[in-house]
Amino acid sequence: MEWELLGIILTGLGALYLWIFQIPYSLPHPLATKQGRENRFDILRGFAMVGIVLIHIHSYFQFFHPADQMVVRTTLFFSNLSRFSVPLFILTSAIFLRKKEGYWISKLKNLLLPYSIASAIGYLVKYNNYNVVEFIQFYILGKVFAPFYFVPLLIQFYILFYLFDKLLINKSFSRLLLLFSFLVNLSSNLGFFDSILPDEYHSISIFNYIFFFILGIQIGLSQEDKNKPKTKVLFPFGTFALLFFFLLILFSGVYAADFKNHHLVYPIFFFLGIWEILPKFNRKVSDWIAFIGNNSLFIFLLHPFIIHIMHSFDPYTFGGPFLGYIVTMILNVGIPIGIAIIVQKGKFLYRSHHSGELQ
């Protein structure tokens, strides 16, 4: 709770700085390129997917070497650094969300079907005593593997948008809706809903991320103001970044605090800060990270299998703590990406073959 409130105070100081010096700043526009889609959103999803892997690598190292405090607190630092990941996925998922024909067909085909297959196989692989009722419960709550809770969470937001899309995209009271969602999200983060909601629901509660979803919708509906001058905001972002890293080192290294993944301030700061830095990235590096973002579903669904299998091996066997960390990250990102490339090439060859037959 203290970390959440500290972040809000720091944000207030940053907003005060922008207001005093009359620095104009607009939210990133989703359709600001000639190609019709801003690829920085894909790059951000790539960062978020790698971040999710780093969170689970910390648990992997902690499982084998809880007494090695230097290593565990270092992996905890990277885990805490990656706590922007799930909120950022929620936000970017909402940006291009539209209610149109085939709305649910695309969700069933591209999300629910892969999730159902991965959950069924994962349940058979991970657990020994099979129970249909237990599997259904795990499936609904996303408990087959730890990160799978994200799918039931996201489906709830898709249902919310489907039912109330006219309300959510109404620009007449968009700011009021954003403020309301912020207050609801803050109340949830501070535990005000814990005694009201069932314990099993806490991990997939939409109240933990409602602000990011509403913000994503409003970014997706925003209009680019080409007359507004482009202003550098390096100082407030840089100041916040230095202060955050100091606090992160303090909380991770000294107090060994494991942060929650639904704090309000840090994910938004990361989103806006990285947005300003991305244009300076090397093109090849950006393309690779964007590729990871575009294939994040493969990594999301497959890397729990990989790290589950890796729990049979001490991470230090891959060359010690440092190399073991790097190898673990490469395997958990690289293997799913390799499978994604094979699947995509298979689909391309299949379509080419059938289009040739039709001709």
N, C-alpha and C positions, 0 to 999 in steps of 0.2 A: 504494500500500500504506500509506503514512504517513497519508493522509487517512482510510482505513478504520479504522486503529488509533486515530487521534485521536478519531474519532466514537464508538468503543466506550468509550474512556476517559471522554469527556464524558457518555455515557449512564450509565456506572457511577456518576459523581458525581451525576447527576440522580436515579438510583434510590436512592442513599445518602441524598440529601436527603429524598425521600419517606418512606423507612424511618425516619429519625431523628425526623421530625416527625409520624410515624404518619398520613400522608395517604392515605386510601383512594382507589383509582382502579381502575375496572373498564373493560374494553374496550367500545367502542361496541356496542350491541345492534342487530342487523339488523332486528328486527321490533318496534320500540318505539313505533309509531304506530298510531292507530286504523285507518288505511288498510291496515295489514298489511305495509307496506314503508317503510323509512326512506329518504326521498328524498335525504338527505345523501350517500348512496353515489353517486347519479346526479350530484350536484353535483361530488363528488370526481373522477368520471370525466370530467366536463366540463373541470375544471382540468387533468387529465392530458392530455386531447386537445389543448387549447391549448398545453400544455407541449411536446408532441411537435412541433407546428408550429413553435414558437420554436426548438427544437433545429435543425431543418432550415433555418430562416431564417438562422441564424448561418452555416451552410455556404454558403448562397446569397450572403451579403454577403462572406464570406471569399473566395469564388471570384472576385468582381469587384474587390475592393479589399483585397488582402492587405497592402498597404503602409500603408493608413490605420489605424494601430494604435489610435487613440482609438475609432474606430467599431467595429472588429473586436473589441476587448476589451470594449466595451460589449455587443455582441451575444453575446459569449462568456459574460458575466456572466448574461444571461437564459437562455442555453442551460444553463449549470451549475445555475442556479436551478430549471430544469425537469427535472432528472435524477431526480425522484421519479416521473415519469410512467409508465414501463413497469412498475416494481414495483407501483405502485398499481393499474394495470390487471390485473395478475396477481392481486393480493389481492382486488379487488372481483369478479373473475370467479369466484373460488373461494367467495365468501361464500354465494351462492345456488345453488351447484352441488349437484345431487341426481341419483342414479342412478334413473331411472324409465323408464316405457315411452316410447319415442320419443326416447331420449337421443341416439342418433347421428343420427336423422332431423333433429332440430332443429339439430344442429351442421353437418350437411351442407347444409341449406337456408339457414341464417342466417349461416354463416361460410365454409365451404369453397366453396360455389357462387359467391358474390360474389368471393371471393379468386381462384378459378380464372379467372373472366371478366376480372377486373382484371389478373391476371398475364399472360394471353394477349394482351390488348390492349396492355398496357404493354410487353411484349416486342417486339411489332410496331412500336410507336411509338418506343421508346428505342434499339433496336439495328438495325444495317444488315444484317449478315450473319447470316441465320437458320440455326439448327442445332437439330434436334429434341432431340438428346442434351443440348445446352447448355441448352435451355429446360427440360427435365425436371429437370436439376440445379438451375437457378435457381429453379424452382417448389418443389422439395422443401426447398431451403435458404432460400427467401424472399429471393432476391437480385435479382429483377427490378427492384425499387426498394428503396432502403436500409431503409425502415421495415417492409417486408413480412416480415422475419425473425420478426416477432411472431406471425404465424399458425402457422408450423410449431412455434414454441415453445409456443404455447397448446395446439395439438393434442396435443403430447406430454403436457402436464398432464392433458388430458381423458382420454387413454389410461391414464395412471397412476391417475387416480381411478376409471375404469371397472374396472380390474383389481384394485385394492386398496381399494375404497371401505369395506369392513368394517373394515379395519385403520386407515384414515385417519380414520374417524368414531368409533372406539372411545375413549370418554372415560376408560377405565381407565388408559391410559398416554399421554394426550394431551400432558402437559407434557414427558414424556421424548421423545416424538416431535418436539415443537417445539424442544427443546434440540438434538436430533440434527440436525434440518434446519438449525438455525442454524450448527452447527459445520461441516456439509457446505458450506453457502453461504459461510461465512467462508473455508474452505479453498480453495474455487473462486475467490473474489475475490482471494485472496493468490497465486493462480497455481499451487497445488499439483497441479492436474489438467491443466495445460497440456501437459505432456510425455506424458501418458497418452492424452488424447483427440485425435482427428484435428483438424488445423488448421481444416478446413472446418466442423467441428461447434461450434467455440468460440462463435460468435455466437448459436447457437440452443441452447446447453447449458442444460438445466433445472437444473443444479447452481448456476447463477448466480442463480436466482430461487426455489429450492425453499422457502426459509424464508417468503417472502411468500405462496406458495401454501398451505402448511400453516397459517400464521397466519390466512389468509382462511377456510379450512375451519373452524377452531376458533372464529372470530368468528361464523360462520354457525350453528354449533351451540350457541352460548352461550345461557344463560338469563339474562333480565334480573332483577337483584336489586333489587326495589323497596324493600326495607328498608335498603339501603345509602345513607347520606347523600350528597347531591350536593355534592361538594367542588370548590372552585375551585383550579385548579393553574396559575394565571396566572404566578406567580413562576418556577417551574422552566422552563415553556415559554418565558416571556419572556426569561429569562436565556440559555437555549440559543439562542433566535432571534437575539438581539443578537450573541452570540459567533459564531454561524454566518455572519451577514451580514458581520461583520468579516473572517472567514477567507475567505469567498467573494469579497469585493472584493480581498483580498490575493492569493489564488491566481489569480483571473481577470485583475485589472488589472495586477499586478506580474509574476507568473510565467507568465501566459497558459496555465495548466494546464487541459486539457480533461478534465473528470471522466467517469468511467464511469457507466453508467446502472443498475448493479446493486450499488451500495454498500448496506450493510444499514441504517445508522443514519438517514440523512437521510430516506428515504421514510417510515419509521415515524414519525419525529418530525413530518414534514409532515402525515401522516395524522391523528395524534392531536391535533396543534396546531390544524389547520384545523377538525377535528371540534368543538372547543370554541368556535371563533369563528363557525362557520356560522349558528347560531341568531340571531346579531346582524346578519346580512346583510339588505339590503333584499329584500323578497319578489319583486319583479319581476326584480332582478338574479339572485337564486337560481333563479328559474324559467327564465331564459334559459340560465344555465350548466347547469342540469339538462337542458334541451332539447339542448344540445350533447352532454352525456354520453349521453343516450338515442339520439342519432344519430351517435355517435362512429365507427361502422363506415363511414358515408358519408365522413366527413372523412378517416379513416385510409386508405381505399382510393383516394379521389379527389384528395386534396391533393398526392400525389407527381406526378400528371399536371400539375397546375397549376404547381407550382414547377419542374418539368422544362421546361415551355413558357416560363416566366418567365426561364429561363437564357439566353434569346435577348435579354433586355433588361437593361440595367444598372439595379439597384434605385434608383440616384440619379435616374434619369429620372422617377421618380414624385414628385419634389418634394424631392430631397435625402435625406440619410441618415435623418433623423428621420421625415419623412412617408413616405419609401420603406419604412421598417420597418413603420409602421402600415398602409399600403396593402397591403403584402405579406401581413401577418397577416390583414387583413380579407378579402382575396381567397381565401386558402387555407382560411379557416374559412367565410366567407360563401357562396362558390359551392357547395361540397358541401352546406351547410345548405339552400340554395335548391333544389338538386336533391332533397334529402330531403323537403322540403315538397311539391314537385311530385309525387314518387312516392307519398307518403302520401295526398295528395288524389286521385290517380289510383286508388289502391287503394280508397279510400272510395267514390268515384263508381262504380267497377266493382261493388263489393259491393252498393251501394244499387240499382243498375240490375238486377242479377241477383235480388236479393231481391224487387224489385218484380215481375219477370217470374214468379217462383214463386208470388206471391200471385194 
